[in-house]
């Protein structure tokens, strides 16, 4: 563990989180995914096998350096940038987001609304910002799956893992 890199706090549930996110994306090596707020690659590495390419974006330079040095995978492009400045690839069909408590930046929501992805996996640690973001996207995406994981037993905190699917036929 490093103090300059965020990791999920309950390692007993890491596998369950990863398996839930993986279940949102069928194996399809011809697909390209965009991952925003990727941190040090906690979800990126397991998802790499599901896609031909993942473009993983994180603004914490220490986390991106750690990920690039420890997970040199030829189908992952590590990008150090705030999510709101990231240029969304036109050929990406899936997105994975794990934003901080504040939720998705308004510019990210605008990008998702302007160029819908087939699927968005949304991992959230804050139900209020998650609900606000899903509401802002509801005309383009439908909430098709929702899981809750209790990473902090005996507290009111939990992790939300949701699948949003495009209402606009893209494929």
C-alpha positions as CSV (number, residue, x, y, z in Angstrom):
1,X,0.0,0.0,0.0
2,X,1.1,3.5,-0.8
3,X,-0.3,6.7,0.7
4,X,-0.4,8.5,-2.6
5,X,-2.5,5.8,-4.4
6,X,-6.1,5.0,-3.6
7,X,-7.1,1.3,-3.1
8,X,-10.4,-0.1,-2.1
9,X,-10.2,-0.6,1.7
10,X,-11.6,-4.1,2.1
11,X,-9.4,-6.6,0.4
12,X,-11.8,-9.4,1.4
13,X,-14.3,-8.1,-1.2
14,X,-11.9,-7.2,-4.0
15,X,-12.6,-10.4,-6.0
16,X,-16.3,-10.0,-5.7
17,X,-16.1,-6.4,-7.0
18,X,-14.0,-7.5,-9.9
19,X,-16.2,-10.4,-10.8
20,X,-19.3,-8.2,-10.8
21,X,-17.7,-5.7,-13.1
22,X,-16.3,-8.4,-15.4
23,X,-19.9,-9.9,-15.7
24,X,-21.0,-6.7,-17.3
25,X,-18.8,-7.2,-20.3
26,X,-18.9,-10.4,-22.4
27,X,-15.6,-11.5,-24.0
28,X,-15.3,-9.6,-27.2
29,X,-11.7,-8.9,-28.2
30,X,-12.8,-6.7,-31.0
31,X,-14.1,-4.0,-28.6
32,X,-12.4,-0.9,-27.2
33,X,-13.2,0.4,-23.7
34,X,-12.6,3.7,-22.0
35,X,-12.0,3.6,-18.3
36,X,-12.2,6.9,-16.4
37,X,-10.9,7.4,-12.9
38,X,-8.9,4.2,-13.2
39,X,-6.6,4.8,-10.2
40,X,-3.8,2.3,-10.1
41,X,-5.5,-0.2,-12.4
42,X,-7.6,-2.2,-9.9
43,X,-10.3,-2.9,-12.5
44,X,-8.3,-2.3,-15.6
45,X,-6.0,-5.3,-15.3
46,X,-8.8,-7.9,-14.9
47,X,-10.8,-6.3,-17.7
48,X,-7.9,-6.2,-20.1
49,X,-8.8,-9.8,-21.2
50,X,-12.3,-8.7,-22.1
51,X,-11.3,-6.1,-24.6
52,X,-9.0,-5.7,-27.5
53,X,-7.9,-2.4,-26.0
54,X,-8.6,-0.3,-22.8
55,X,-7.8,3.3,-22.6
56,X,-7.4,3.9,-18.9
57,X,-7.5,7.5,-17.6
58,X,-6.5,8.8,-14.1
59,X,-5.4,12.3,-13.0
60,X,-3.2,11.0,-10.1
61,X,0.2,10.8,-11.8
62,X,1.6,8.5,-9.0
63,X,-1.2,6.0,-9.7
64,X,-0.7,6.0,-13.5
65,X,3.1,5.6,-13.0
66,X,2.5,2.7,-10.6
67,X,0.0,1.0,-13.0
68,X,2.2,1.5,-16.1
69,X,5.3,0.1,-14.3
70,X,3.5,-2.8,-12.6
71,X,1.0,-3.8,-15.3
72,X,2.8,-3.5,-18.6
73,X,0.0,-4.9,-20.8
74,X,0.1,-4.2,-24.5
75,X,-3.6,-3.7,-24.8
76,X,-3.8,-1.0,-22.1
77,X,-3.1,2.6,-22.8
78,X,-2.4,4.5,-19.5
79,X,-3.4,8.2,-19.7
80,X,-2.6,10.7,-17.0
81,X,-5.3,13.3,-17.3
82,X,-8.4,14.6,-15.5
83,X,-11.4,12.7,-16.8
84,X,-13.1,15.9,-18.0
85,X,-10.2,16.6,-20.3
86,X,-10.1,13.1,-21.8
87,X,-10.9,12.9,-25.4
88,X,-13.4,10.1,-25.8
89,X,-12.4,7.6,-28.5
90,X,-15.0,7.3,-31.3
91,X,-14.5,3.6,-31.6
92,X,-15.0,2.7,-27.9
93,X,-18.2,0.7,-27.2
94,X,-17.9,0.3,-23.4
95,X,-17.0,2.6,-20.5
96,X,-16.0,1.9,-17.0
97,X,-16.1,4.7,-14.4
98,X,-15.2,4.7,-10.7
99,X,-15.3,8.4,-9.8
100,X,-14.6,9.9,-6.4
101,X,-17.5,10.7,-4.0
102,X,-18.3,13.9,-6.0
103,X,-19.4,11.7,-8.9
104,X,-18.9,12.3,-12.6
105,X,-17.7,15.7,-13.8
106,X,-20.4,17.6,-15.7
107,X,-18.2,17.4,-18.9
108,X,-18.0,13.6,-18.6
109,X,-21.8,13.4,-18.3
110,X,-22.1,15.7,-21.4
111,X,-19.7,13.4,-23.3
112,X,-21.7,10.3,-22.4
113,X,-24.9,12.1,-23.5
114,X,-23.4,13.3,-26.8
115,X,-21.8,9.9,-27.8
116,X,-23.5,7.1,-26.1
117,X,-21.6,3.9,-25.4
118,X,-23.2,0.5,-25.6
119,X,-22.5,-0.1,-21.9
120,X,-21.3,1.9,-19.0
121,X,-20.2,0.2,-15.8
122,X,-20.5,2.7,-13.0
123,X,-18.8,2.0,-9.6
124,X,-19.7,4.5,-6.9
125,X,-19.0,5.0,-3.2
126,X,-21.7,7.7,-2.9
127,X,-25.4,7.0,-3.5
128,X,-26.3,10.7,-3.8
129,X,-23.8,11.5,-6.6
130,X,-24.6,8.2,-8.3
131,X,-28.3,8.9,-8.3
132,X,-27.7,12.4,-9.6
133,X,-25.5,11.1,-12.5
134,X,-27.8,8.3,-13.5
135,X,-30.7,10.8,-13.5
136,X,-28.7,13.1,-15.8
137,X,-28.1,10.1,-18.2
138,X,-31.5,8.5,-18.1
139,X,-32.7,9.7,-21.5
140,X,-29.6,8.0,-23.1
141,X,-29.1,5.0,-20.7
142,X,-31.2,2.6,-18.7
143,X,-30.1,1.1,-15.4
144,X,-30.2,-2.6,-16.2
145,X,-28.3,-4.0,-13.2
146,X,-27.4,-2.9,-9.7
147,X,-25.3,-4.5,-7.0
148,X,-24.4,-3.3,-3.6
149,X,-21.2,-4.4,-1.8
150,X,-20.7,-3.7,1.9
151,X,-17.0,-2.8,2.1
152,X,-17.4,-1.2,5.5
153,X,-19.6,-3.5,7.7
154,X,-21.5,-1.8,10.4
155,X,-21.4,1.6,8.7
156,X,-23.8,3.2,6.2
157,X,-21.1,3.2,3.5
158,X,-21.4,0.7,0.6
159,X,-20.1,0.4,-2.9
160,X,-22.6,0.5,-5.8
161,X,-21.8,-1.4,-9.0
162,X,-24.2,-0.6,-11.8
163,X,-24.6,-1.4,-15.5
164,X,-26.1,1.3,-17.7
165,X,-27.1,0.2,-21.2
166,X,-27.6,2.5,-24.1
167,X,-31.2,3.3,-25.1
168,X,-29.8,4.3,-28.6
169,X,-29.0,1.3,-30.8
170,X,-25.3,1.6,-31.6
171,X,-24.3,-1.9,-32.6
